[in-house]
Amino acid sequence: MAGPILLLDVHSLVHRAHHALPAMTTTRGEPTAGLYGLSSLLCKLLRERRPDGIGLAFDAGARRRRAIEPGYKASRKPPAAELAAQLTRARELADALGAPVLRVQGEEADDVLATAARELVRAERDVLVVTGDRDLLQTVGPRVRVVFVGRRGGAHVDYDQAAVEKQYGVAPPSLPSLRAFLGDPSDELPGVAGIGPRIAARWVAAHGDVAGILAAAESLAPAHLRAVVLAHADQLRRVEALGTLVADLPLGDGPRAADWNAAASAGLRAWFERLEFRSLIARLDALAAAP
C-alpha cells in the first residue's frame, strides 16, 4: 500500500517551533530553533507515517485577502531578525530533499496547500497536511487528513472528517462560515458578540453558509439574535470570504512532492550536518536502517 504524501506548511511550522523551543544556534552563530523544530517533526512523521513523498509550501503574500480587506493582518509586526533568517533558510530544505517549492507569488501557503492537496486527491493519492493553521482543517475530506501542530509545544492533533465534525459541529468545508460568527483573533478577524459556537454551528449545519443563514434570518432561533445577524451581514460575508481557502491556484507543471527515497534521505542528512543537528542525524540513520 502506498504511503501518504506529506504537505508541510513551512512558514507556520517554523514559526511555531521558533516560539516553542529555547534559542539555538550553530557554532557559527546562526539561529536554528525553528528549523530544528521543523526538522524534528519531519523525522517523527517519516518514522510514524512512512510517506511516499514530501511537498513544502511557502507564503508569498496575501494579495487575494487584502483585496477583500485592505487591513488584513496589517497590525502584525514583521518577524524578528532571527526568525526571518530561518524562514528564508527553510527553502534549503526543499533543495535538500530535491522537492519542488510550492509557492505562488502574492498568495498564502494555506491556499497553495489546498490546491496541492486537491490535485493529489484527483491523482488518487492520500495526503497528510501538516500545519499550525486551523484554516487548513477545511481541506479535510476523503483521502486528506490534517496534523495540527499545537502552540508552545502543545500536543499534535490528527484530524479526519469525523474529528472535525465532532470538535466544531460542522463539516470541514463549512468552517469558514462558522468562523464568520466566532471570529479569529490570530488573523484579527472579528466575531459577532452574543453568538457562540453552539448556536453558530447549528445555524451553519441547517442553512449551509452565511448567505443561507441571512436568507433565513427571520426564522432563526433564538429570535432575539435575528436583528444581530442582519446588522452584521456585511461583516459576516467579509469574514467568511477571508477564511475560505481557494484550491485552484496556478502551481505550474511538475510534481507536487519529492519521492522519499535514498537520495532524499542523503540530502536531508547533509542538511542536518550543515545545521549541526547531530541528534537528528542519529534519528535519520536509525530510520534508514529500519525495515
C-alpha positions as CSV (number, residue, x, y, z in Angstrom):
1,M,0.0,0.0,0.0
2,A,1.3,3.4,-0.9
3,G,2.1,5.8,1.9
4,P,0.7,9.3,2.1
5,I,2.2,12.5,0.6
6,L,3.2,14.9,3.4
7,L,2.5,18.5,2.6
8,L,4.2,20.8,5.1
9,D,3.1,24.4,5.9
10,V,6.7,25.5,6.2
11,H,6.2,29.1,7.4
12,S,3.6,28.1,10.0
13,L,5.8,25.2,11.3
14,V,9.0,27.2,11.6
15,H,7.1,30.0,13.3
16,R,5.6,27.6,15.9
17,A,8.8,25.8,16.6
18,H,10.8,29.1,17.0
19,H,8.5,30.3,19.7
20,A,8.2,26.8,21.4
21,L,11.9,26.0,21.7
22,P,14.8,27.6,23.6
23,A,17.1,29.7,21.5
24,M,19.5,27.5,19.4
25,T,22.4,28.5,17.2
26,T,25.1,26.8,15.2
27,T,28.8,27.2,16.2
28,R,28.8,29.9,13.5
29,G,26.1,31.8,15.5
30,E,23.2,31.1,13.0
31,P,19.8,30.8,14.7
32,T,18.2,27.4,14.2
33,A,15.5,26.7,16.8
34,G,12.6,27.0,14.3
35,L,14.5,24.9,11.7
36,Y,15.3,22.3,14.4
37,G,11.6,22.0,15.3
38,L,10.6,21.7,11.7
39,S,13.3,19.0,11.1
40,S,12.4,17.1,14.3
41,L,8.8,17.0,13.3
42,L,9.7,15.8,9.8
43,C,11.8,12.9,11.3
44,K,8.8,12.0,13.5
45,L,6.5,11.9,10.5
46,L,8.9,9.9,8.5
47,R,9.1,7.3,11.2
48,E,5.4,7.1,12.1
49,R,3.7,7.8,8.8
50,R,6.1,6.2,6.2
51,P,5.3,8.7,3.5
52,D,5.9,8.2,-0.2
53,G,6.6,11.8,-0.8
54,I,7.1,15.3,0.7
55,G,5.9,18.7,-0.5
56,L,6.8,22.1,1.0
57,A,4.5,25.1,0.7
58,F,5.7,28.7,1.4
59,D,3.9,32.0,1.9
60,A,4.4,34.7,-0.7
61,G,2.0,37.4,0.3
62,A,-1.8,37.8,0.9
63,R,-2.9,39.6,-2.3
64,R,-6.4,37.9,-2.5
65,R,-7.4,38.6,1.1
66,R,-6.1,42.2,1.0
67,A,-8.3,42.8,-2.0
68,I,-11.2,41.8,0.2
69,E,-9.9,43.5,3.4
70,P,-7.1,46.1,2.9
71,G,-6.2,45.9,6.6
72,Y,-5.9,42.1,6.7
73,K,-3.1,41.3,9.2
74,A,-1.9,44.9,8.9
75,S,-1.1,45.3,12.5
76,R,1.1,42.2,12.7
77,K,4.7,43.0,13.4
78,P,7.3,41.6,11.0
79,P,9.2,38.6,12.3
80,A,12.2,39.2,14.4
81,A,15.5,39.0,12.5
82,E,16.5,35.6,13.9
83,L,13.1,34.1,12.8
84,A,13.1,35.9,9.4
85,A,16.5,34.4,8.7
86,Q,15.2,30.9,9.4
87,L,12.1,31.4,7.3
88,T,14.4,32.3,4.4
89,R,16.7,29.4,5.1
90,A,13.9,26.9,5.2
91,R,13.9,27.0,1.4
92,E,17.1,25.0,1.6
93,L,15.1,22.0,2.9
94,A,13.4,21.8,-0.5
95,D,16.8,21.7,-2.2
96,A,18.0,19.0,0.3
97,L,15.0,16.8,-0.5
98,G,15.0,17.5,-4.2
99,A,11.5,18.8,-3.7
100,P,9.6,21.4,-5.7
101,V,8.9,24.7,-3.9
102,L,5.1,25.1,-3.7
103,R,4.7,28.8,-3.9
104,V,2.5,31.3,-5.8
105,Q,3.6,34.9,-5.9
106,G,1.1,37.1,-3.8
107,E,-0.7,34.1,-2.3
108,E,-0.6,32.5,1.2
109,A,0.7,29.0,1.8
110,D,-2.7,27.7,3.0
111,D,-4.3,28.3,-0.4
112,V,-1.2,26.7,-2.0
113,L,-1.6,23.6,0.2
114,A,-5.4,23.4,-0.5
115,T,-4.6,23.4,-4.2
116,A,-1.8,20.8,-4.0
117,A,-4.0,18.6,-1.8
118,R,-6.9,18.8,-4.3
119,E,-4.6,17.9,-7.2
120,L,-3.1,14.9,-5.4
121,V,-6.5,13.6,-4.4
122,R,-7.5,13.8,-8.1
123,A,-4.4,11.7,-8.8
124,E,-5.8,9.2,-6.2
125,R,-3.1,9.9,-3.6
126,D,-3.6,10.1,0.2
127,V,-2.5,13.4,1.7
128,L,-1.4,14.5,5.1
129,V,-1.3,18.3,5.6
130,V,0.9,19.3,8.5
131,T,0.3,22.8,9.8
132,G,-0.3,25.1,12.7
133,D,-3.0,27.0,10.9
134,R,-6.6,25.9,11.6
135,D,-7.8,27.3,8.3
136,L,-6.4,24.2,6.7
137,L,-8.9,22.0,8.5
138,Q,-11.3,22.8,5.8
139,T,-9.2,20.7,3.4
140,V,-10.0,17.6,5.4
141,G,-12.0,15.0,3.5
142,P,-11.7,11.8,1.6
143,R,-8.0,11.0,1.3
144,V,-7.0,14.2,3.2
145,R,-6.1,14.4,6.8
146,V,-4.5,17.3,8.8
147,V,-1.9,17.1,11.6
148,F,-2.4,20.2,13.6
149,V,0.7,21.3,15.5
150,G,-0.2,23.0,18.8
151,R,1.3,26.2,20.1
152,R,4.3,26.2,22.5
153,G,5.0,22.5,22.1
154,G,1.3,21.5,22.7
155,A,0.1,18.1,21.5
156,H,-0.4,17.4,17.8
157,V,-3.9,16.6,16.8
158,D,-4.9,14.3,13.9
159,Y,-8.0,15.4,12.1
160,D,-10.1,13.4,9.7
161,Q,-13.6,14.4,8.8
162,A,-15.2,12.8,11.9
163,A,-12.8,14.6,14.2
164,V,-13.5,18.0,12.6
165,E,-17.3,17.5,12.9
166,K,-17.0,16.3,16.5
167,Q,-15.0,19.3,17.6
168,Y,-16.7,22.0,15.6
169,G,-20.2,20.7,14.9
170,V,-19.9,21.3,11.1
171,A,-18.3,19.6,8.1
172,P,-14.8,20.8,7.1
173,P,-15.9,23.0,4.1
174,S,-18.3,24.9,6.4
175,L,-15.6,26.0,8.8
176,P,-15.2,29.5,7.2
177,S,-19.0,30.1,7.7
178,L,-18.7,29.1,11.4
179,R,-15.6,31.4,11.8
180,A,-17.6,34.3,10.4
181,F,-19.7,34.3,13.6
182,L,-16.9,33.4,16.0
183,G,-14.1,35.5,14.6
184,D,-10.4,34.6,14.8
185,P,-8.1,36.8,16.9
186,S,-4.9,35.2,15.4
187,D,-6.0,36.6,12.0
188,E,-7.5,39.8,13.5
189,L,-11.0,38.8,12.3
190,P,-14.0,40.0,14.3
191,G,-16.8,37.8,15.5
192,V,-20.4,38.6,16.4
193,A,-20.9,39.3,20.1
194,G,-23.6,37.2,21.7
195,I,-23.4,34.3,19.2
196,G,-21.4,31.4,20.5
197,P,-20.1,28.2,18.8
198,R,-23.2,26.0,19.6
199,I,-25.7,28.4,18.1
200,A,-23.5,29.3,15.1
201,A,-22.8,25.6,14.4
202,R,-26.5,24.8,14.5
203,W,-27.3,27.6,12.0
204,V,-24.4,26.6,9.7
205,A,-25.4,22.9,9.8
206,A,-29.0,23.9,9.0
207,H,-28.5,26.6,6.3
208,G,-25.1,25.8,4.8
209,D,-23.3,29.1,4.8
210,V,-23.6,32.8,5.6
211,A,-25.8,33.5,2.6
212,G,-28.2,30.8,3.6
213,I,-28.3,32.0,7.2
214,L,-29.0,35.6,6.1
215,A,-31.8,34.4,3.7
216,A,-33.3,32.5,6.7
217,A,-32.7,35.3,9.2
218,E,-36.4,35.9,10.0
219,S,-36.8,32.3,11.2
220,L,-33.6,31.9,13.2
221,A,-33.8,30.8,16.8
222,P,-33.4,32.3,19.3
223,A,-35.4,35.1,17.9
224,H,-33.6,37.9,19.8
225,L,-30.5,37.2,17.6
226,R,-32.2,37.8,14.3
227,A,-31.6,41.5,14.3
228,V,-28.0,41.0,15.4
229,V,-27.3,38.7,12.4
230,L,-28.8,41.2,10.0
231,A,-26.9,44.1,11.5
232,H,-23.6,42.2,10.9
233,A,-24.5,40.9,7.4
234,D,-21.6,42.7,5.6
235,Q,-19.1,41.7,8.3
236,L,-20.2,38.1,8.2
237,R,-19.8,37.9,4.4
238,R,-16.4,39.5,4.5
239,V,-15.0,37.3,7.3
240,E,-16.4,34.2,5.6
241,A,-14.7,35.2,2.3
242,L,-11.4,35.9,4.1
243,G,-11.4,32.5,5.8
244,T,-12.3,30.5,2.7
245,L,-9.4,28.7,1.0
246,V,-9.1,28.7,-2.7
247,A,-7.9,25.4,-4.3
248,D,-7.3,26.4,-7.9
249,L,-4.1,28.4,-7.8
250,P,-1.7,28.1,-10.8
251,L,1.0,25.9,-9.3
252,G,2.6,25.2,-12.7
253,D,3.7,22.0,-14.2
254,G,5.8,19.4,-12.4
255,P,5.4,17.2,-9.3
256,R,3.8,18.5,-6.1
257,A,6.2,16.5,-3.9
258,A,9.5,14.7,-4.0
259,D,9.7,11.0,-3.6
260,W,11.0,9.9,-0.2
261,N,13.9,7.7,-1.2
262,A,17.6,7.1,-0.5
263,A,18.6,10.3,-2.4
264,A,16.2,12.4,-0.4
265,S,17.4,10.8,2.8
266,A,21.0,11.6,1.9
267,G,20.2,15.2,1.0
268,L,18.3,15.6,4.3
269,R,21.2,14.1,6.3
270,A,23.7,16.6,4.6
271,W,21.4,19.5,5.5
272,F,21.3,18.3,9.1
273,E,25.1,18.2,9.1
274,R,25.3,21.8,7.9
275,L,22.9,22.9,10.7
276,E,24.7,20.8,13.3
277,F,21.6,18.7,14.2
278,R,23.5,15.8,15.5
279,S,20.6,14.2,17.3
280,L,18.5,14.3,14.2
281,I,21.3,12.7,12.1
282,A,21.1,9.8,14.5
283,R,17.4,9.5,14.1
284,L,17.6,9.7,10.4
285,D,20.3,7.0,10.3
286,A,18.1,4.8,12.5
287,L,15.2,5.3,10.2
288,A,17.3,4.3,7.2
289,A,18.3,1.1,9.0
290,A,14.8,0.2,9.9
291,P,12.9,-2.4,7.8
